[in-house]
């Protein structure tokens, strides 16, 4: 498989309760290794999803913003209930709409 088809993973796992967590997460994404032939696959923050759909949607929006701001070439959509159970179709639609408007 050519290097251009390999996505190297990094995760946005900053706690939403951490002061300046968005700044830290964005800075971490900007410092992530950049391999010219293998794009970085930046993964959404599932570790801190609790089932609070309002907080979860906001966390995913900040993740989307960070992904765009730092020029990630592969973007995975965070889904509201991803860490709790298999996401419902409605959750998937909201995730795509959230990423589309970021």
C-alpha positions in Angstrom: 0.0 0.0 0.0 1.4 3.4 -0.9 2.2 5.8 1.9 -0.4 8.3 0.7 -3.1 5.7 1.5 -2.0 5.3 5.1 -3.6 7.5 7.7 -1.5 8.0 10.8 -3.8 8.5 13.9 -3.8 11.1 16.6 -6.6 11.9 19.0 -8.2 15.0 20.4 -8.6 13.7 24.0 -8.5 16.9 26.0 -10.9 16.9 28.9 -13.7 19.5 28.3 -13.5 20.3 32.1 -9.8 21.4 31.7 -9.3 25.1 31.7 -8.0 26.2 28.3 -8.6 22.7 26.9 -9.5 24.0 23.5 -6.2 25.9 23.3 -4.3 22.9 24.4 -6.1 20.6 22.0 -5.6 23.0 19.1 -1.9 23.4 19.9 -1.5 19.7 20.1 -3.1 19.2 16.7 -0.9 21.8 15.2 2.2 20.1 16.6 1.2 16.6 15.5 3.7 15.0 13.2 3.3 15.8 9.6 4.5 13.1 7.2 4.3 14.4 3.6 3.4 11.1 2.1 1.1 9.8 4.9 -1.8 12.1 6.0 -2.7 12.5 9.6 -6.1 11.0 10.7 -7.3 13.2 13.5 -9.8 11.4 15.7 -12.7 12.9 17.7 -12.9 13.0 21.5 -14.9 9.9 22.4 -13.2 9.4 25.8 -15.0 12.3 27.4 -18.5 11.7 25.9 -20.9 11.2 28.8 -24.3 11.1 27.1 -25.0 14.9 27.6 -25.9 15.6 24.0 -25.6 19.4 24.3 -22.0 19.2 25.7 -21.2 16.4 23.3 -22.3 18.4 20.3 -20.2 21.3 21.4 -17.1 19.2 22.0 -17.5 17.7 18.5 -17.9 21.3 17.0 -14.7 22.3 18.7 -13.0 19.2 17.4 -14.2 20.1 13.9 -13.0 23.6 14.2 -9.6 22.4 15.4 -9.4 19.9 12.5 -10.1 22.7 10.0 -7.8 25.3 11.7 -4.8 22.9 11.6 -5.4 21.6 8.1 -6.0 17.9 8.8 -6.4 16.0 5.6 -8.5 13.2 6.9 -11.5 14.2 9.1 -13.5 11.7 11.2 -16.8 13.0 12.4 -17.5 12.8 16.2 -21.0 11.5 17.0 -23.0 12.3 20.0 -23.5 8.8 21.3 -20.4 7.2 19.8 -18.8 6.2 23.1 -22.1 4.9 24.6 -23.6 2.7 21.9 -23.6 2.3 18.2 -24.7 5.8 16.9 -28.2 6.1 15.7 -28.8 7.3 12.1 -30.0 10.7 13.5 -26.7 11.0 15.4 -24.8 10.4 12.1 -26.8 13.1 10.3 -26.1 15.6 13.1 -22.4 14.8 13.0 -22.3 15.4 9.2 -24.2 18.7 9.6 -21.9 19.8 12.4 -18.8 19.1 10.3 -20.3 20.7 7.2 -20.9 24.0 9.0 -17.5 24.2 10.8 
